[in-house]
């Protein structure tokens, strides 16, 4: 048992990543089931592209742009993600990566020219796009936090109103039943020969 745990310890982080990714997608739909595998494969290809970026730059960046577009197409249908915020984050991030890849392509084409200031401006633009992606993630997370908080308060208010209505309804039923019991008891107590109070 200890040997098995020791062997699994090295690949446990990978399992944790897979479990974390599975939580983000709906498993009821086909695209939701394959999105976990697609995300892992997509990230692996990006890492490979970054390693080999000095060779076949146009081919590498073109493949990355195509992968970004495929991810956006996969993310558009409904009921793929469990949260709408995740869907917005994924689509926004992929659009940002497409912009960065296009900027890298332009910078590569301008590499042989003497337009240093243009390439410098493009490099700073790519940095700004990366920063915008991070800020976009933060804004979406904050908006999702407040949305869930508001939804939770609305549910609590609804449950409270439902409980109050049930309590009021039970109180009305008890008020309606009480006079009938009192009249019947009074008729039994005040029983005089020849007079029927219950009639």
Backbone bond lengths (Angstrom), bond angles and torsions (degrees), N, CA, C in turn:
res aa  C-N    CA-C-N  psi(-1)  N-CA   C-N-CA  omega(-1)  CA-C   N-CA-C  phi
1 X - - - 1.461 - - 1.528 111.09 -
2 X 1.337 115.45 -42.33 1.462 120.11 -179.81 1.528 110.72 -66.47
3 X 1.347 116.53 -37.13 1.466 119.90 179.45 1.531 110.71 -66.37
4 X 1.331 116.76 -39.60 1.467 120.57 178.41 1.519 111.01 -64.08
5 X 1.338 116.94 -42.55 1.465 120.39 178.07 1.524 111.05 -64.32
6 X 1.337 116.84 -37.34 1.468 120.27 178.94 1.524 110.97 -66.11
7 X 1.355 116.83 -37.48 1.462 120.01 178.57 1.530 111.22 -69.47
8 X 1.334 116.66 -38.82 1.460 120.40 -178.86 1.527 112.55 -76.41
9 X 1.325 117.16 -16.97 1.463 120.14 -177.29 1.521 111.98 -62.99
10 X 1.336 116.96 -33.77 1.468 120.05 -177.96 1.527 112.08 -72.25
11 X 1.344 116.73 -30.14 1.475 119.12 -178.15 1.523 111.94 -104.74
12 X 1.325 117.83 5.53 1.458 120.68 179.10 1.531 112.88 -62.85
13 X 1.347 119.24 -39.38 1.478 117.74 176.16 1.521 113.36 -57.76
14 X 1.344 117.27 -36.44 1.458 120.24 177.39 1.522 110.89 -64.22
15 X 1.340 117.30 -42.14 1.459 121.04 177.08 1.529 111.18 -63.46
16 X 1.335 116.12 -38.31 1.467 119.78 178.11 1.526 111.05 -62.77
17 X 1.347 115.89 -40.47 1.469 119.88 177.84 1.522 110.91 -64.22
18 X 1.331 116.80 -41.95 1.473 120.79 179.81 1.526 110.46 -63.69
19 X 1.338 116.54 -43.67 1.468 120.38 178.53 1.523 110.71 -62.92
20 X 1.342 116.19 -41.25 1.461 120.39 179.29 1.525 111.27 -63.77
21 X 1.333 116.54 -40.36 1.459 119.94 178.50 1.528 111.46 -68.40
22 X 1.325 116.93 -37.80 1.468 120.14 -179.91 1.521 111.81 -63.35
23 X 1.317 117.17 -29.50 1.466 120.33 179.45 1.523 112.33 -68.57
24 X 1.324 117.21 -22.84 1.462 121.05 -176.01 1.524 112.64 -81.96
25 X 1.324 118.16 -20.49 1.462 120.83 -171.50 1.518 111.20 -116.07
26 X 1.341 114.83 152.92 1.462 121.22 176.02 1.528 108.99 -79.98
27 X 1.310 116.24 125.03 1.459 120.19 -179.17 1.528 112.67 -85.71
28 X 1.341 118.13 -3.87 1.464 121.01 -178.52 1.523 111.83 -76.21
29 X 1.329 117.18 -24.90 1.451 120.75 -178.62 1.526 110.28 -105.36
30 X 1.326 115.25 155.40 1.466 120.40 -176.59 1.520 111.22 -62.97
31 X 1.350 116.45 -46.15 1.462 119.43 -179.93 1.525 111.13 -63.67
32 X 1.317 116.46 -35.48 1.460 119.26 177.26 1.518 112.48 -63.48
33 X 1.344 116.26 -32.77 1.466 119.47 179.61 1.521 112.51 -75.14
34 X 1.350 117.66 -34.71 1.463 119.20 -176.75 1.527 112.45 -89.62
35 X 1.350 117.30 -10.58 1.463 118.94 -176.88 1.522 112.39 -64.88
36 X 1.339 117.63 -31.55 1.470 119.54 177.41 1.518 110.61 -63.83
37 X 1.332 116.27 -48.59 1.467 119.79 178.01 1.525 110.95 -62.78
38 X 1.342 116.62 -41.44 1.462 119.81 -179.57 1.525 111.19 -62.76
39 X 1.325 117.69 -40.42 1.471 121.08 -179.57 1.529 110.61 -63.57
40 X 1.334 117.08 -43.89 1.465 119.96 178.72 1.527 111.45 -64.56
41 X 1.345 116.61 -44.60 1.464 120.12 179.03 1.524 111.11 -64.25
42 X 1.323 115.94 -41.09 1.462 121.82 -179.63 1.535 110.66 -62.44
43 X 1.330 117.31 -44.75 1.466 120.58 178.99 1.530 111.31 -65.69
44 X 1.334 116.71 -36.95 1.462 119.89 177.35 1.532 110.88 -63.92
45 X 1.331 117.15 -42.02 1.467 120.49 179.18 1.524 110.49 -66.40
46 X 1.331 117.56 -36.92 1.470 120.61 176.79 1.527 110.39 -62.87
47 X 1.337 117.01 -44.50 1.465 119.88 178.05 1.523 110.74 -61.32
48 X 1.338 116.61 -41.93 1.457 120.13 178.37 1.529 110.88 -64.64
49 X 1.331 115.92 -39.40 1.461 120.05 178.27 1.516 112.59 -64.13
50 X 1.335 116.57 -38.77 1.466 119.84 178.92 1.523 111.63 -68.71
51 X 1.326 116.55 -34.75 1.468 119.72 178.07 1.528 110.91 -67.45
52 X 1.329 116.16 -41.69 1.471 121.17 -176.34 1.527 112.72 -97.51
53 X 1.337 116.85 22.13 1.461 119.29 -173.95 1.524 112.40 -67.01
54 X 1.321 118.40 -23.87 1.461 120.44 179.64 1.525 111.99 -73.93
55 X 1.331 116.99 -19.74 1.466 120.57 178.68 1.531 108.78 -111.58
56 X 1.316 116.12 140.42 1.461 122.18 178.43 1.534 111.21 50.08
57 X 1.313 115.65 54.98 1.467 121.35 -173.70 1.516 111.19 -60.76
58 X 1.336 116.88 -45.00 1.466 120.14 -177.21 1.526 110.46 -62.99
59 X 1.332 116.71 -43.27 1.471 120.58 179.82 1.527 110.97 -64.97
60 X 1.352 116.39 -43.01 1.465 119.96 -178.85 1.527 111.09 -62.93
61 X 1.332 116.51 -48.61 1.461 119.93 -178.28 1.525 111.31 -67.37
62 X 1.314 117.19 -35.54 1.470 120.16 177.25 1.521 111.01 -64.00
63 X 1.337 116.61 -41.46 1.472 120.41 177.39 1.528 110.45 -63.53
64 X 1.334 116.44 -42.05 1.464 119.46 179.06 1.525 111.36 -62.68
65 X 1.336 117.65 -40.74 1.473 120.81 178.36 1.526 110.56 -63.46
66 X 1.332 116.29 -42.44 1.473 120.24 179.00 1.534 110.17 -63.21
67 X 1.333 117.20 -41.73 1.467 120.48 178.57 1.524 111.09 -63.34
68 X 1.337 116.78 -40.55 1.467 119.95 176.76 1.519 111.35 -60.47
69 X 1.331 116.08 -43.15 1.467 120.06 179.73 1.531 111.78 -65.75
70 X 1.344 116.75 -39.27 1.472 120.18 178.08 1.527 110.28 -63.34
71 X 1.325 116.97 -41.24 1.468 120.49 178.99 1.519 111.30 -63.48
72 X 1.347 117.02 -39.72 1.458 120.13 177.82 1.524 110.52 -64.18
73 X 1.334 116.82 -42.86 1.477 120.66 178.93 1.526 110.77 -62.60
74 X 1.345 117.27 -40.83 1.463 121.03 177.76 1.528 111.75 -65.57
75 X 1.324 117.20 -30.14 1.463 121.13 -174.27 1.520 113.17 -84.96
76 X 1.328 118.41 -17.26 1.467 121.10 -174.94 1.530 113.39 -67.87
77 X 1.358 121.39 -42.90 1.471 119.92 -177.45 1.526 112.77 -57.79
78 X 1.335 115.66 157.95 1.460 121.31 -179.52 1.526 110.51 -77.58
79 X 1.343 113.75 161.33 1.475 122.42 175.29 1.526 113.68 58.91
80 X 1.331 116.47 31.20 1.468 120.27 173.07 1.527 109.44 -92.29
81 X 1.324 115.97 -45.42 1.460 121.52 -179.79 1.527 109.60 -101.78
82 X 1.305 116.14 150.16 1.455 120.53 178.19 1.524 111.75 -74.94
83 X 1.328 117.24 -26.08 1.461 121.30 179.34 1.528 109.61 -126.16
84 X 1.318 115.54 139.61 1.463 120.19 178.91 1.521 111.34 -64.45
85 X 1.336 116.35 -32.66 1.463 120.34 179.86 1.519 111.15 -61.82
86 X 1.326 117.47 -37.24 1.468 121.02 178.47 1.522 110.45 -64.75
87 X 1.325 116.29 -42.09 1.462 120.46 178.54 1.529 111.09 -61.76
88 X 1.326 116.98 -45.80 1.472 121.18 178.94 1.519 110.61 -62.32
89 X 1.336 116.42 -41.15 1.462 120.60 -179.72 1.527 111.34 -63.74
90 X 1.343 116.23 -44.83 1.470 120.03 -178.85 1.526 110.66 -63.61
91 X 1.328 117.27 -47.69 1.472 120.02 -178.41 1.524 110.80 -63.88
92 X 1.345 117.13 -44.41 1.463 119.91 178.81 1.514 112.94 -62.55
93 X 1.337 115.94 -39.97 1.471 120.17 178.95 1.520 111.30 -65.13
94 X 1.339 116.90 -43.22 1.470 120.03 -179.53 1.519 111.28 -64.90
95 X 1.323 117.18 -38.15 1.471 120.22 176.73 1.531 109.98 -63.14
96 X 1.341 115.79 -42.05 1.469 119.13 177.26 1.514 112.43 -62.07
97 X 1.339 117.21 -40.39 1.465 120.44 178.48 1.530 111.68 -67.09
98 X 1.327 117.37 -34.00 1.472 119.79 175.86 1.522 110.10 -63.92
99 X 1.335 116.39 -42.57 1.474 120.14 178.50 1.525 110.29 -61.90
100 X 1.332 116.97 -43.07 1.465 120.33 -179.84 1.532 110.82 -64.67
101 X 1.328 117.88 -41.51 1.469 120.76 179.13 1.529 111.13 -63.94
102 X 1.334 116.44 -39.74 1.473 119.78 177.11 1.525 110.32 -64.17
103 X 1.339 116.69 -40.48 1.470 119.85 177.17 1.523 111.22 -62.53
104 X 1.326 117.39 -41.40 1.467 120.63 177.37 1.525 111.41 -63.47
105 X 1.327 117.16 -38.60 1.468 120.10 177.32 1.520 111.22 -62.44
106 X 1.329 116.15 -44.65 1.471 119.79 179.50 1.525 110.20 -63.95
107 X 1.343 116.08 -42.37 1.463 119.35 178.19 1.531 111.34 -62.14
108 X 1.327 117.16 -36.64 1.471 120.22 178.99 1.527 110.70 -66.57
109 X 1.340 116.46 -41.25 1.466 119.17 178.85 1.523 112.24 -67.58
110 X 1.330 116.18 -28.95 1.464 120.15 179.58 1.527 112.78 -90.05
111 X 1.329 117.42 3.62 1.458 120.72 -175.87 1.521 112.20 -65.02
112 X 1.327 116.38 -37.69 1.465 119.82 -178.28 1.525 112.90 -80.32
113 X 1.325 116.58 -12.80 1.471 119.62 179.94 1.527 109.70 -85.75
114 X 1.317 114.49 174.20 1.469 120.71 -179.42 1.530 111.12 -100.20
115 X 1.331 117.44 24.42 1.468 121.62 -178.04 1.537 108.89 -91.25
116 X 1.316 114.73 70.34 1.465 119.88 -176.30 1.520 112.08 -65.19
117 X 1.333 116.07 -42.45 1.468 119.87 -176.93 1.527 111.26 -65.36
118 X 1.325 116.67 -34.58 1.470 119.97 178.32 1.529 110.00 -67.02
119 X 1.339 116.22 -44.93 1.463 119.44 179.02 1.519 111.50 -65.25
120 X 1.334 116.70 -36.71 1.466 120.32 176.90 1.534 110.39 -64.72
121 X 1.326 115.60 -42.08 1.474 118.92 177.58 1.523 112.10 -63.69
122 X 1.336 116.13 -38.74 1.465 119.57 178.38 1.530 111.75 -67.29
123 X 1.314 116.60 -38.02 1.470 119.59 178.70 1.531 110.80 -65.39
124 X 1.337 116.33 -40.95 1.459 119.14 177.03 1.531 111.25 -68.63
125 X 1.316 116.69 -30.76 1.469 120.13 175.64 1.524 111.15 -65.64
126 X 1.331 116.14 -40.01 1.466 119.25 177.24 1.526 111.24 -64.50
127 X 1.332 116.15 -38.07 1.467 119.65 175.74 1.524 110.34 -63.17
128 X 1.344 116.46 -41.57 1.462 120.80 179.23 1.526 111.06 -64.45
129 X 1.324 117.14 -38.22 1.470 120.30 178.27 1.527 110.25 -65.80
130 X 1.331 117.44 -41.59 1.473 120.31 176.06 1.524 111.45 -60.43
131 X 1.330 115.88 -43.56 1.467 119.95 177.62 1.522 110.94 -63.45
132 X 1.341 116.45 -40.29 1.464 120.48 178.15 1.523 111.60 -62.55
133 X 1.339 117.30 -37.14 1.469 120.90 177.61 1.527 110.64 -62.71
134 X 1.334 116.18 -43.73 1.472 119.95 179.17 1.525 110.94 -63.72
135 X 1.339 116.12 -45.76 1.471 119.91 178.70 1.529 110.80 -63.03
136 X 1.330 116.65 -37.95 1.455 121.41 177.93 1.527 110.84 -61.03
137 X 1.334 117.05 -42.80 1.467 121.31 176.85 1.526 110.57 -59.56
138 X 1.321 116.46 -45.38 1.468 120.68 -178.29 1.529 110.73 -63.48
139 X 1.342 116.38 -44.28 1.467 120.53 -179.01 1.526 110.80 -62.95
140 X 1.331 116.47 -43.72 1.473 119.77 179.89 1.530 110.56 -63.80
141 X 1.336 117.54 -41.11 1.463 120.64 179.45 1.528 110.59 -63.90
142 X 1.335 116.83 -42.73 1.475 120.05 178.74 1.520 110.64 -63.96
143 X 1.345 116.91 -44.43 1.467 120.47 178.80 1.527 111.30 -62.01
144 X 1.338 116.69 -40.57 1.464 120.17 178.84 1.527 111.07 -66.42
145 X 1.339 117.25 -36.49 1.463 120.90 178.04 1.524 110.73 -62.08
146 X 1.341 116.80 -47.80 1.463 120.01 -179.90 1.530 111.61 -67.94
147 X 1.343 117.11 -32.86 1.470 119.79 178.48 1.529 110.66 -66.58
148 X 1.344 116.41 -44.99 1.461 120.22 178.13 1.524 111.51 -65.01
149 X 1.337 115.93 -37.02 1.466 119.74 178.35 1.520 111.08 -65.32
150 X 1.335 116.62 -42.56 1.460 121.41 178.35 1.522 111.09 -65.49
151 X 1.326 116.30 -41.21 1.469 120.47 178.56 1.531 110.86 -64.84
152 X 1.331 117.37 -39.01 1.454 121.11 177.88 1.521 111.14 -64.21
153 X 1.339 117.38 -42.52 1.459 120.67 178.08 1.518 111.45 -64.68
154 X 1.352 116.52 -38.54 1.460 120.23 178.79 1.530 111.19 -64.66
155 X 1.341 116.82 -40.33 1.459 120.18 177.75 1.520 111.24 -65.87
156 X 1.351 116.58 -41.29 1.458 119.67 178.48 1.522 110.85 -63.62
157 X 1.349 116.90 -40.96 1.462 120.89 178.08 1.529 111.09 -63.93
158 X 1.336 115.31 -40.70 1.471 120.55 179.36 1.522 110.89 -65.37
159 X 1.337 116.42 -43.23 1.463 119.76 177.96 1.523 111.55 -64.60
160 X 1.343 116.20 -37.38 1.453 120.34 179.11 1.524 111.12 -66.23
161 X 1.344 116.55 -42.89 1.464 120.18 177.55 1.524 110.86 -64.37
162 X 1.340 116.94 -40.13 1.459 120.03 177.73 1.517 112.06 -63.07
163 X 1.339 116.57 -39.49 1.459 120.68 178.15 1.524 111.07 -66.36
164 X 1.339 116.80 -40.70 1.462 120.66 177.61 1.523 111.55 -63.57
165 X 1.340 116.91 -40.82 1.463 120.60 178.70 1.518 111.13 -64.06
166 X 1.336 116.57 -41.82 1.460 119.77 178.55 1.529 110.94 -64.94
167 X 1.348 116.26 -40.40 1.461 120.41 178.80 1.520 110.86 -64.29
168 X 1.341 117.38 -43.80 1.465 121.33 178.92 1.521 111.03 -63.95
169 X 1.345 115.80 -40.25 1.468 119.57 179.96 1.519 110.77 -64.84
170 X 1.335 117.38 -41.08 1.461 120.51 178.12 1.522 111.14 -65.88
171 X 1.362 116.35 -37.98 1.468 120.00 177.55 1.520 111.87 -63.97
172 X 1.344 117.43 -40.48 1.463 120.76 178.37 1.517 111.48 -65.19
173 X 1.341 116.51 -39.50 1.465 119.93 178.95 1.522 110.06 -63.69
174 X 1.329 117.55 -41.52 1.463 120.69 179.41 1.517 111.21 -66.36
175 X 1.352 117.55 -38.65 1.470 121.45 178.92 1.522 110.36 -65.26
176 X 1.321 116.89 -38.35 1.460 120.44 179.52 1.534 111.72 -69.14
177 X 1.310 118.07 -34.57 1.459 120.90 -176.74 1.523 112.13 -77.89
178 X 1.307 117.99 -30.98 1.448 122.14 -173.54 1.532 113.89 -60.92
179 X 1.353 121.61 -48.14 1.480 121.16 -179.59 1.513 112.08 -60.30
180 X 1.348 118.05 -36.48 1.454 120.69 -179.78 1.526 110.19 -63.93
181 X 1.322 117.57 -40.68 1.452 120.99 178.73 1.526 110.53 -66.20
182 X 1.324 117.01 -41.46 1.457 120.61 -178.47 1.521 111.10 -65.50
183 X 1.337 118.82 -39.98 1.461 122.01 179.92 1.518 110.56 -66.46
184 X 1.337 116.72 -43.20 1.465 119.88 179.78 1.528 110.94 -65.69
185 X 1.340 116.58 -40.15 1.467 119.13 177.81 1.526 111.47 -66.30
186 X 1.332 117.53 -38.16 1.457 121.96 178.69 1.524 110.94 -64.04
187 X 1.338 115.84 -37.49 1.460 119.38 178.53 1.511 112.39 -66.74
188 X 1.326 115.82 -34.79 1.461 119.30 178.62 1.522 111.82 -72.14
189 X 1.323 115.20 -36.68 1.473 118.88 -178.40 1.526 110.36 -71.14
190 X 1.332 116.99 -46.79 1.467 121.53 -175.71 1.525 110.06 -90.56
191 X 1.274 116.27 58.05 1.460 120.35 178.70 1.532 108.36 -94.51
192 X 1.328 117.00 113.45 1.459 123.58 -179.70 1.514 107.54 -114.48
193 X 1.309 119.92 137.34 1.461 120.31 179.80 1.524 111.95 -57.29
194 X 1.291 115.86 128.29 1.466 122.23 178.43 1.509 114.24 92.39
195 X 1.412 117.11 -10.85 1.482 120.27 -179.51 1.520 108.24 -121.83
196 X 1.302 116.75 126.14 1.469 121.85 -179.71 1.511 108.16 -107.51
197 X 1.349 118.02 106.20 1.458 122.68 -177.94 1.530 111.48 -76.54
198 X 1.344 117.11 -22.96 1.452 119.34 -177.55 1.517 112.14 -82.08
199 X 1.273 119.45 -15.66 1.473 122.21 -177.72 1.495 110.07 -70.56
